[in-house]
Every structure is written in structure tokens, then in C-alpha cells.
Amino acid sequence: MGELVDKIKGNVNEAVGKAKQQSNNPDTRAEGKGQEIKGKGQQVKGAVKGALGDKV
């Protein structure tokens, strides 16, 4: 189950990050890029958990 939760959190963070990157504020754009990267990391974490059977 942790695999699915990580993947969902990753998708949400990635989407919110991409939306923030559309801002006119450079600080918000930078924050959005970081959030998108965090989301991608969470998705990888979920994939690893899936491959290892949620033992991570």
C-alpha cells in the first residue's frame, strides 16, 4: 500500500510544482521546480517499494 501512496503523493507534488512554475514570481517558480523534483523522487520511491514488495 505504501507504494501506491508514494506514487500518488509524487504525482500531486509534480503537478503542483508544474503549476507553480507558471507563476510570474521567480521565487515561486524556483519552489515549483523543487516541488516537481520532489514529486519525481516520491514516484521513484514508490516504484522501488513495489519492486521490493513494500519492505522499504
PDB file of N, CA, C and O in Angstrom:
ATOM      1  N   MET A   1       0.823  -1.198   0.000  1.00  0.00           N
ATOM      2  CA  MET A   1       0.000   0.000   0.000  1.00  0.00           C
ATOM      3  C   MET A   1       0.860   1.252   0.000  1.00  0.00           C
ATOM      4  O   MET A   1       0.472   2.269  -0.575  1.00  0.00           O
ATOM      5  N   GLY A   2       2.030   1.192   0.642  1.00  0.00           N
ATOM      6  CA  GLY A   2       2.919   2.339   0.676  1.00  0.00           C
ATOM      7  C   GLY A   2       3.373   2.750  -0.711  1.00  0.00           C
ATOM      8  O   GLY A   2       3.627   3.926  -0.970  1.00  0.00           O
ATOM      9  N   GLU A   3       3.471   1.784  -1.592  1.00  0.00           N
ATOM     10  CA  GLU A   3       3.866   2.047  -2.971  1.00  0.00           C
ATOM     11  C   GLU A   3       2.864   2.998  -3.629  1.00  0.00           C
ATOM     12  O   GLU A   3       3.250   3.990  -4.248  1.00  0.00           O
ATOM     13  N   LEU A   4       1.596   2.689  -3.489  1.00  0.00           N
ATOM     14  CA  LEU A   4       0.547   3.497  -4.104  1.00  0.00           C
ATOM     15  C   LEU A   4       0.509   4.902  -3.500  1.00  0.00           C
ATOM     16  O   LEU A   4       0.356   5.884  -4.226  1.00  0.00           O
ATOM     17  N   VAL A   5       0.645   5.001  -2.185  1.00  0.00           N
ATOM     18  CA  VAL A   5       0.622   6.292  -1.503  1.00  0.00           C
ATOM     19  C   VAL A   5       1.773   7.164  -1.992  1.00  0.00           C
ATOM     20  O   VAL A   5       1.572   8.342  -2.285  1.00  0.00           O
ATOM     21  N   ASP A   6       2.977   6.598  -2.085  1.00  0.00           N
ATOM     22  CA  ASP A   6       4.130   7.363  -2.561  1.00  0.00           C
ATOM     23  C   ASP A   6       3.931   7.831  -3.994  1.00  0.00           C
ATOM     24  O   ASP A   6       4.266   8.966  -4.333  1.00  0.00           O
ATOM     25  N   LYS A   7       3.391   6.967  -4.827  1.00  0.00           N
ATOM     26  CA  LYS A   7       3.171   7.348  -6.219  1.00  0.00           C
ATOM     27  C   LYS A   7       2.129   8.464  -6.337  1.00  0.00           C
ATOM     28  O   LYS A   7       2.287   9.378  -7.146  1.00  0.00           O
ATOM     29  N   ILE A   8       1.075   8.390  -5.539  1.00  0.00           N
ATOM     30  CA  ILE A   8       0.043   9.437  -5.561  1.00  0.00           C
ATOM     31  C   ILE A   8       0.618  10.756  -5.065  1.00  0.00           C
ATOM     32  O   ILE A   8       0.407  11.798  -5.685  1.00  0.00           O
ATOM     33  N   LYS A   9       1.345  10.715  -3.948  1.00  0.00           N
ATOM     34  CA  LYS A   9       1.969  11.935  -3.427  1.00  0.00           C
ATOM     35  C   LYS A   9       2.925  12.522  -4.461  1.00  0.00           C
ATOM     36  O   LYS A   9       2.990  13.738  -4.644  1.00  0.00           O
ATOM     37  N   GLY A  10       3.653  11.655  -5.122  1.00  0.00           N
ATOM     38  CA  GLY A  10       4.583  12.106  -6.146  1.00  0.00           C
ATOM     39  C   GLY A  10       3.877  12.792  -7.300  1.00  0.00           C
ATOM     40  O   GLY A  10       4.322  13.837  -7.773  1.00  0.00           O
ATOM     41  N   ASN A  11       2.781  12.210  -7.752  1.00  0.00           N
ATOM     42  CA  ASN A  11       2.016  12.814  -8.849  1.00  0.00           C
ATOM     43  C   ASN A  11       1.458  14.172  -8.442  1.00  0.00           C
ATOM     44  O   ASN A  11       1.480  15.117  -9.231  1.00  0.00           O
ATOM     45  N   VAL A  12       0.960  14.270  -7.214  1.00  0.00           N
ATOM     46  CA  VAL A  12       0.401  15.539  -6.737  1.00  0.00           C
ATOM     47  C   VAL A  12       1.498  16.587  -6.645  1.00  0.00           C
ATOM     48  O   VAL A  12       1.326  17.703  -7.136  1.00  0.00           O
ATOM     49  N   ASN A  13       2.621  16.250  -6.026  1.00  0.00           N
ATOM     50  CA  ASN A  13       3.714  17.212  -5.902  1.00  0.00           C
ATOM     51  C   ASN A  13       4.239  17.649  -7.260  1.00  0.00           C
ATOM     52  O   ASN A  13       4.560  18.821  -7.458  1.00  0.00           O
ATOM     53  N   GLU A  14       4.324  16.726  -8.180  1.00  0.00           N
ATOM     54  CA  GLU A  14       4.798  17.070  -9.514  1.00  0.00           C
ATOM     55  C   GLU A  14       3.829  18.031 -10.212  1.00  0.00           C
ATOM     56  O   GLU A  14       4.259  18.996 -10.843  1.00  0.00           O
ATOM     57  N   ALA A  15       2.541  17.770 -10.100  1.00  0.00           N
ATOM     58  CA  ALA A  15       1.538  18.631 -10.731  1.00  0.00           C
ATOM     59  C   ALA A  15       1.520  20.023 -10.106  1.00  0.00           C
ATOM     60  O   ALA A  15       1.449  21.024 -10.819  1.00  0.00           O
ATOM     61  N   VAL A  16       1.582  20.088  -8.782  1.00  0.00           N
ATOM     62  CA  VAL A  16       1.584  21.385  -8.098  1.00  0.00           C
ATOM     63  C   VAL A  16       2.855  22.151  -8.454  1.00  0.00           C
ATOM     64  O   VAL A  16       2.820  23.361  -8.675  1.00  0.00           O
ATOM     65  N   GLY A  17       3.974  21.437  -8.507  1.00  0.00           N
ATOM     66  CA  GLY A  17       5.233  22.070  -8.884  1.00  0.00           C
ATOM     67  C   GLY A  17       5.186  22.657 -10.282  1.00  0.00           C
ATOM     68  O   GLY A  17       5.662  23.769 -10.512  1.00  0.00           O
ATOM     69  N   LYS A  18       4.614  21.913 -11.213  1.00  0.00           N
ATOM     70  CA  LYS A  18       4.499  22.415 -12.585  1.00  0.00           C
ATOM     71  C   LYS A  18       3.601  23.653 -12.639  1.00  0.00           C
ATOM     72  O   LYS A  18       3.879  24.590 -13.387  1.00  0.00           O
ATOM     73  N   ALA A  19       2.530  23.658 -11.852  1.00  0.00           N
ATOM     74  CA  ALA A  19       1.628  24.812 -11.812  1.00  0.00           C
ATOM     75  C   ALA A  19       2.348  26.035 -11.243  1.00  0.00           C
ATOM     76  O   ALA A  19       2.186  27.143 -11.753  1.00  0.00           O
ATOM     77  N   LYS A  20       3.137  25.838 -10.195  1.00  0.00           N
ATOM     78  CA  LYS A  20       3.870  26.947  -9.583  1.00  0.00           C
ATOM     79  C   LYS A  20       4.893  27.537 -10.549  1.00  0.00           C
ATOM     80  O   LYS A  20       5.201  28.727 -10.480  1.00  0.00           O
ATOM     81  N   GLN A  21       5.413  26.719 -11.438  1.00  0.00           N
ATOM     82  CA  GLN A  21       6.410  27.201 -12.390  1.00  0.00           C
ATOM     83  C   GLN A  21       5.811  28.165 -13.410  1.00  0.00           C
ATOM     84  O   GLN A  21       6.551  28.832 -14.134  1.00  0.00           O
ATOM     85  N   GLN A  22       4.497  28.247 -13.478  1.00  0.00           N
ATOM     86  CA  GLN A  22       3.833  29.160 -14.405  1.00  0.00           C
ATOM     87  C   GLN A  22       3.661  30.558 -13.806  1.00  0.00           C
ATOM     88  O   GLN A  22       3.155  31.462 -14.470  1.00  0.00           O
ATOM     89  N   SER A  23       4.081  30.731 -12.554  1.00  0.00           N
ATOM     90  CA  SER A  23       3.935  31.997 -11.842  1.00  0.00           C
ATOM     91  C   SER A  23       4.867  33.067 -12.419  1.00  0.00           C
ATOM     92  O   SER A  23       5.874  32.758 -13.058  1.00  0.00           O
ATOM     93  N   ASN A  24       4.512  34.315 -12.182  1.00  0.00           N
ATOM     94  CA  ASN A  24       5.377  35.428 -12.574  1.00  0.00           C
ATOM     95  C   ASN A  24       6.450  35.694 -11.524  1.00  0.00           C
ATOM     96  O   ASN A  24       7.419  36.405 -11.792  1.00  0.00           O
ATOM     97  N   ASN A  25       6.284  35.130 -10.337  1.00  0.00           N
ATOM     98  CA  ASN A  25       7.215  35.334  -9.232  1.00  0.00           C
ATOM     99  C   ASN A  25       8.373  34.340  -9.355  1.00  0.00           C
ATOM    100  O   ASN A  25       8.144  33.130  -9.366  1.00  0.00           O
ATOM    101  N   PRO A  26       9.618  34.835  -9.446  1.00  0.00           N
ATOM    102  CA  PRO A  26      10.762  33.918  -9.599  1.00  0.00           C
ATOM    103  C   PRO A  26      10.936  32.977  -8.410  1.00  0.00           C
ATOM    104  O   PRO A  26      11.359  31.835  -8.586  1.00  0.00           O
ATOM    105  N   ASP A  27      10.617  33.439  -7.209  1.00  0.00           N
ATOM    106  CA  ASP A  27      10.732  32.572  -6.032  1.00  0.00           C
ATOM    107  C   ASP A  27       9.738  31.422  -6.110  1.00  0.00           C
ATOM    108  O   ASP A  27      10.070  30.287  -5.769  1.00  0.00           O
ATOM    109  N   THR A  28       8.534  31.708  -6.553  1.00  0.00           N
ATOM    110  CA  THR A  28       7.512  30.673  -6.688  1.00  0.00           C
ATOM    111  C   THR A  28       7.895  29.689  -7.780  1.00  0.00           C
ATOM    112  O   THR A  28       7.670  28.486  -7.646  1.00  0.00           O
ATOM    113  N   ARG A  29       8.468  30.196  -8.852  1.00  0.00           N
ATOM    114  CA  ARG A  29       8.907  29.301  -9.936  1.00  0.00           C
ATOM    115  C   ARG A  29       9.997  28.352  -9.441  1.00  0.00           C
ATOM    116  O   ARG A  29       9.977  27.160  -9.747  1.00  0.00           O
ATOM    117  N   ALA A  30      10.945  28.888  -8.675  1.00  0.00           N
ATOM    118  CA  ALA A  30      12.017  28.050  -8.137  1.00  0.00           C
ATOM    119  C   ALA A  30      11.454  27.009  -7.166  1.00  0.00           C
ATOM    120  O   ALA A  30      11.875  25.852  -7.174  1.00  0.00           O
ATOM    121  N   GLU A  31      10.514  27.424  -6.341  1.00  0.00           N
ATOM    122  CA  GLU A  31       9.861  26.500  -5.396  1.00  0.00           C
ATOM    123  C   GLU A  31       9.130  25.403  -6.169  1.00  0.00           C
ATOM    124  O   GLU A  31       9.155  24.237  -5.775  1.00  0.00           O
ATOM    125  N   GLY A  32       8.488  25.779  -7.259  1.00  0.00           N
ATOM    126  CA  GLY A  32       7.770  24.820  -8.086  1.00  0.00           C
ATOM    127  C   GLY A  32       8.695  23.793  -8.702  1.00  0.00           C
ATOM    128  O   GLY A  32       8.351  22.614  -8.776  1.00  0.00           O
ATOM    129  N   LYS A  33       9.867  24.227  -9.147  1.00  0.00           N
ATOM    130  CA  LYS A  33      10.837  23.292  -9.727  1.00  0.00           C
ATOM    131  C   LYS A  33      11.281  22.279  -8.672  1.00  0.00           C
ATOM    132  O   LYS A  33      11.393  21.085  -8.947  1.00  0.00           O
ATOM    133  N   GLY A  34      11.531  22.776  -7.467  1.00  0.00           N
ATOM    134  CA  GLY A  34      11.917  21.887  -6.377  1.00  0.00           C
ATOM    135  C   GLY A  34      10.824  20.898  -6.029  1.00  0.00           C
ATOM    136  O   GLY A  34      11.091  19.726  -5.764  1.00  0.00           O
ATOM    137  N   GLN A  35       9.591  21.378  -6.033  1.00  0.00           N
ATOM    138  CA  GLN A  35       8.468  20.504  -5.703  1.00  0.00           C
ATOM    139  C   GLN A  35       8.262  19.455  -6.784  1.00  0.00           C
ATOM    140  O   GLN A  35       7.917  18.312  -6.486  1.00  0.00           O
ATOM    141  N   GLU A  36       8.472  19.838  -8.038  1.00  0.00           N
ATOM    142  CA  GLU A  36       8.342  18.870  -9.126  1.00  0.00           C
ATOM    143  C   GLU A  36       9.400  17.767  -8.981  1.00  0.00           C
ATOM    144  O   GLU A  36       9.099  16.588  -9.166  1.00  0.00           O
ATOM    145  N   ILE A  37      10.622  18.150  -8.653  1.00  0.00           N
ATOM    146  CA  ILE A  37      11.696  17.172  -8.460  1.00  0.00           C
ATOM    147  C   ILE A  37      11.381  16.259  -7.281  1.00  0.00           C
ATOM    148  O   ILE A  37      11.614  15.052  -7.342  1.00  0.00           O
ATOM    149  N   LYS A  38      10.849  16.843  -6.204  1.00  0.00           N
ATOM    150  CA  LYS A  38      10.455  16.047  -5.037  1.00  0.00           C
ATOM    151  C   LYS A  38       9.401  15.009  -5.452  1.00  0.00           C
ATOM    152  O   LYS A  38       9.467  13.849  -5.045  1.00  0.00           O
ATOM    153  N   GLY A  39       8.442  15.439  -6.258  1.00  0.00           N
ATOM    154  CA  GLY A  39       7.398  14.525  -6.726  1.00  0.00           C
ATOM    155  C   GLY A  39       7.954  13.374  -7.535  1.00  0.00           C
ATOM    156  O   GLY A  39       7.525  12.230  -7.386  1.00  0.00           O
ATOM    157  N   LYS A  40       8.911  13.683  -8.390  1.00  0.00           N
ATOM    158  CA  LYS A  40       9.523  12.618  -9.189  1.00  0.00           C
ATOM    159  C   LYS A  40      10.257  11.636  -8.288  1.00  0.00           C
ATOM    160  O   LYS A  40      10.236  10.429  -8.529  1.00  0.00           O
ATOM    161  N   GLY A  41      10.907  12.155  -7.247  1.00  0.00           N
ATOM    162  CA  GLY A  41      11.594  11.293  -6.287  1.00  0.00           C
ATOM    163  C   GLY A  41      10.629  10.385  -5.546  1.00  0.00           C
ATOM    164  O   GLY A  41      10.924   9.213  -5.312  1.00  0.00           O
ATOM    165  N   GLN A  42       9.474  10.927  -5.177  1.00  0.00           N
ATOM    166  CA  GLN A  42       8.472  10.123  -4.479  1.00  0.00           C
ATOM    167  C   GLN A  42       7.945   9.010  -5.388  1.00  0.00           C
ATOM    168  O   GLN A  42       7.673   7.903  -4.923  1.00  0.00           O
ATOM    169  N   GLN A  43       7.805   9.301  -6.658  1.00  0.00           N
ATOM    170  CA  GLN A  43       7.337   8.276  -7.584  1.00  0.00           C
ATOM    171  C   GLN A  43       8.367   7.154  -7.705  1.00  0.00           C
ATOM    172  O   GLN A  43       8.008   5.978  -7.765  1.00  0.00           O
ATOM    173  N   VAL A  44       9.639   7.523  -7.740  1.00  0.00           N
ATOM    174  CA  VAL A  44      10.700   6.506  -7.799  1.00  0.00           C
ATOM    175  C   VAL A  44      10.673   5.674  -6.523  1.00  0.00           C
ATOM    176  O   VAL A  44      10.801   4.451  -6.574  1.00  0.00           O
ATOM    177  N   LYS A  45      10.509   6.329  -5.393  1.00  0.00           N
ATOM    178  CA  LYS A  45      10.436   5.623  -4.110  1.00  0.00           C
ATOM    179  C   LYS A  45       9.284   4.607  -4.140  1.00  0.00           C
ATOM    180  O   LYS A  45       9.440   3.474  -3.686  1.00  0.00           O
ATOM    181  N   GLY A  46       8.140   5.015  -4.673  1.00  0.00           N
ATOM    182  CA  GLY A  46       7.009   4.110  -4.778  1.00  0.00           C
ATOM    183  C   GLY A  46       7.299   2.934  -5.690  1.00  0.00           C
ATOM    184  O   GLY A  46       6.897   1.805  -5.409  1.00  0.00           O
ATOM    185  N   ALA A  47       8.001   3.202  -6.790  1.00  0.00           N
ATOM    186  CA  ALA A  47       8.345   2.121  -7.717  1.00  0.00           C
ATOM    187  C   ALA A  47       9.306   1.127  -7.063  1.00  0.00           C
ATOM    188  O   ALA A  47       9.189  -0.083  -7.257  1.00  0.00           O
ATOM    189  N   VAL A  48      10.251   1.651  -6.290  1.00  0.00           N
ATOM    190  CA  VAL A  48      11.199   0.768  -5.595  1.00  0.00           C
ATOM    191  C   VAL A  48      10.465  -0.079  -4.562  1.00  0.00           C
ATOM    192  O   VAL A  48      10.716  -1.278  -4.436  1.00  0.00           O
ATOM    193  N   LYS A  49       9.558   0.553  -3.830  1.00  0.00           N
ATOM    194  CA  LYS A  49       8.771  -0.200  -2.849  1.00  0.00           C
ATOM    195  C   LYS A  49       7.996  -1.311  -3.544  1.00  0.00           C
ATOM    196  O   LYS A  49       7.915  -2.430  -3.038  1.00  0.00           O
ATOM    197  N   GLY A  50       7.431  -1.001  -4.694  1.00  0.00           N
ATOM    198  CA  GLY A  50       6.683  -2.017  -5.431  1.00  0.00           C
ATOM    199  C   GLY A  50       7.562  -3.173  -5.862  1.00  0.00           C
ATOM    200  O   GLY A  50       7.165  -4.336  -5.785  1.00  0.00           O
ATOM    201  N   ALA A  51       8.764  -2.839  -6.317  1.00  0.00           N
ATOM    202  CA  ALA A  51       9.679  -3.876  -6.778  1.00  0.00           C
ATOM    203  C   ALA A  51      10.173  -4.748  -5.615  1.00  0.00           C
ATOM    204  O   ALA A  51      10.442  -5.935  -5.794  1.00  0.00           O
ATOM    205  N   LEU A  52      10.289  -4.151  -4.433  1.00  0.00           N
ATOM    206  CA  LEU A  52      10.784  -4.890  -3.269  1.00  0.00           C
ATOM    207  C   LEU A  52       9.649  -5.421  -2.398  1.00  0.00           C
ATOM    208  O   LEU A  52       9.897  -6.017  -1.350  1.00  0.00           O
ATOM    209  N   GLY A  53       8.445  -5.216  -2.813  1.00  0.00           N
ATOM    210  CA  GLY A  53       7.295  -5.738  -2.058  1.00  0.00           C
ATOM    211  C   GLY A  53       6.988  -4.951  -0.808  1.00  0.00           C
ATOM    212  O   GLY A  53       6.620  -5.548   0.204  1.00  0.00           O
ATOM    213  N   ASP A  54       7.124  -3.619  -0.829  1.00  0.00           N
ATOM    214  CA  ASP A  54       6.790  -2.742   0.298  1.00  0.00           C
ATOM    215  C   ASP A  54       7.648  -2.997   1.531  1.00  0.00           C
ATOM    216  O   ASP A  54       7.222  -2.675   2.641  1.00  0.00           O
ATOM    217  N   LYS A  55       8.815  -3.552   1.379  1.00  0.00           N
ATOM    218  CA  LYS A  55       9.682  -3.808   2.532  1.00  0.00           C
ATOM    219  C   LYS A  55      10.606  -2.644   2.834  1.00  0.00           C
ATOM    220  O   LYS A  55      11.365  -2.693   3.802  1.00  0.00           O
ATOM    221  N   VAL A  56      10.553  -1.596   2.022  1.00  0.00           N
ATOM    222  CA  VAL A  56      11.412  -0.413   2.225  1.00  0.00           C
ATOM    223  C   VAL A  56      10.751   0.509   3.211  1.00  0.00           C
ATOM    224  O   VAL A  56      11.296   1.565   3.531  1.00  0.00           O
TER     225      VAL A  56
END
